[in-house]
Amino acid sequence: MTKKISVLSVDDHPLLREGIAAVLQGETDIVLAAEATNGKEAIESFRACRPDVTLMDLQMPVMNGIDAIIQIRREFPNARFVVLTTYQGDVQALRALKAGASGYLLKNMLRKELVETIRSVHAGKRHIPLEIAAELADHVTEDALTEREIEVLRSVARGNSNKIIAGRLNVSEATVKGHMKSILSKLTANDRTHAVMIAMKRGFIDG
């Protein structure tokens, strides 16, 4: 009898974990080995059950998914991950792929594509749906923020005015305004607060 593919499910939302469990329940070749609610628990669960494939949410309390992937792969270089996210052009998802994730799934695709993705990644293949691959490629080139823009946004997130930011960065206020204009355009944001929210959601800056 062939060994079943063991899966670790990591997400801080119980409903999503329940949904994953329900999808996997009917599969004869896949078994849900363990669940975790944050990156720290994921590391402990991984050590305990050594799953074949880990489904990893990115934004979680205590420790995020990327840090967990990096740490697990340090100990277990052959660990295989599928990143779960709600946002198509997620900067964090790109980082996760660079950190060693092999698959990428939007949470609204779980019912249709989860099982096939687990099988592909277990077989040593990368699995990134075509429309997402195109979206990621677009985001890499079109709206990547520069280091300086990220620095400006971090200051904005702390509630600083253009004048204060200019003083701290040793540039003119007009330069800061120029950076903000570029940031708003790249993130398609309505205003500074909206830009900060988008940047946090997508992983440009920490929440």
N, C-alpha and C positions, 0 to 999 in steps of 0.2 A: 504494500500500500504506500502511495506517495505521501511524503510529509506535507502537512498543510502549511501554507504561508502564514506566519504569525505576525500580527499587527499591533503596534502600540498607537493609541489614539490620544493626542494631546490638544486640549482646547479648554478654555476657561468657561465656556458656555455649556451647561448640562444638556440643553436641548439639541445642540449640534452633536455632542457625543452620543446621545440617544439615537439620533438620526443615522449616524455612522454605524452604530451597533445593529440597528434594524436592517440596514442595507447589507451588512456582512453576514447576518444571521442565516440567510438563505443559501450561502455559498458553501459548496462541499470542499473546496480547496483552500479556503481562507478561514483563519480563526482569530478573533479579537483576544489578544493575550493580556492586555492591560490598558488602563486609562490613566491620564494625568491631567492636572488643571493648570500647570504652569511649567516653565522651563526647568526649574530646580527639581520638581517632582519627576519631570520627564527623564532627567539624567539618572535619578535613583531607580525609576522603573526600568529604564534601558539596561542598567547594570544587573537588575534582578532577573529580567526575563529575556534579554538579548533578542529582541524581535527581528524579523527579516526586513520589515518595512515600518517606518514610523511616519504617521500623519501628523504634521506639525503646524499648529496655528502660529502666527507671527507675533501678534500683539497680545501679551498676557501680563498679568501682574507678577511680582516677585522677580521673574527672569523671562526675557522675551525669547521667541523661537530661534532667532539667529544665534544668540549667545549659547543657547542650548545645543544647537547643531554643531557649532564650532567645538564646544567642550566634549560632546559625545564623540565626534570624529577624531579628536585628539587621542582619546582612549581606544576607540574602535574605528580605525580608518575605513573599514569596509561597510560601515553603517549606511543604510539607504533611507532617504527621506523624500516625502512628498509634502510640499508646502501648501497650506490652505490659507486662502485670503479672500477678502470681500471685494478687493479693488483691482481692476485689470492692469493698470500701469504702475503697480506698486514698486517703489524704489527698494523697499525692504525685501520684496520677493527677489529682485535682482541680486541683492546682497546675499540672500539665502542660497540662490543658485551658485553664486561665486563661492560661498562657504561649503558647497558640496551637495546641495539638494539635487535630486535627479528628476523630480516631478513637480508640477505646478497645477493647482486646481482652484478654480473659483468655488466658493462655498455653494453657490446656486447650481453647480454642475454635479454635485456629489451623487445624486440619485442616478444620473445617467452615466457618469464616467468614472466613478470611484473604483469600482471593481477592476475595470480594464487597466486603469492607471496603476493600481497595486500590482497586478500581474506583470505589466511592462517593466516597472521599476525593479521588481524582484528578479526579473530575467536579465537585469543589467542594462536596460535601455533607459534613455531619457524620455520623459513624457511631458511635453508642453503643447497644449492644443494650439492649432495653427493661428487662430485669431488672437490668442494671447501672445504668441511669439511675435506676431506682427506689431501688436500694441507695445510690447516691451521694447522692440527695436525702435519704434517711433519715439518712445519716451527717452530712450538713451540719448538719442541725438537731438530731439526737439526741445525738451524742457528740463534738461539737466541744469541744476543750479550750480554756479561757480562757488568756490570756497568762500569768497568774499560775500556773495549774496547770502549764503547760509549763515555767515557771521552776522550780517545785518539782521536777518530774520530772527536769529537767537536773541539779539538785543531787543528787537520789536516785541518778541514773546515775553520778555521781562518787563515790558511796559515803558521802555525808553523812547523819548522823542527823537526826531531826526537830528536835532541840535546836539543832544547828549551822545547819540551814536557817532555823529561826525567828530566830536571831541575825542571820544575813546579810540576811534580808528585813525585819528590824525588826518582826516580828509575834510573837504568842504561839505556844507549842508546840501549843496546842489548835487554833489557826487552821490550822497546817500539817497536823495530823491531819485536820481537816475537808476540806482540799484533797485529801489522799490518799484519803479515803473517796470523794469525788466522782470522782477519777481512776479508782479501781478499779472503781467502778460504771459509768462511761462506757465504759471499755475492756473491761469484763467480764473483769477480771484477778483472779487468785487472791491475789496478793501483790505487794509492791513490785517484786521482780525481774521477775516476769511482766509487770507494767505497763510497766517500762522496755523489755523485749523487744518487746512489742506496739507501743509508741510508736515505737521505732526502725524496726520493720518497716513501719509505716504512714507513717513520715515526719514524725511530730510533732516528734521530736528527732533529731539526727544521731548516727550510730553512732560 
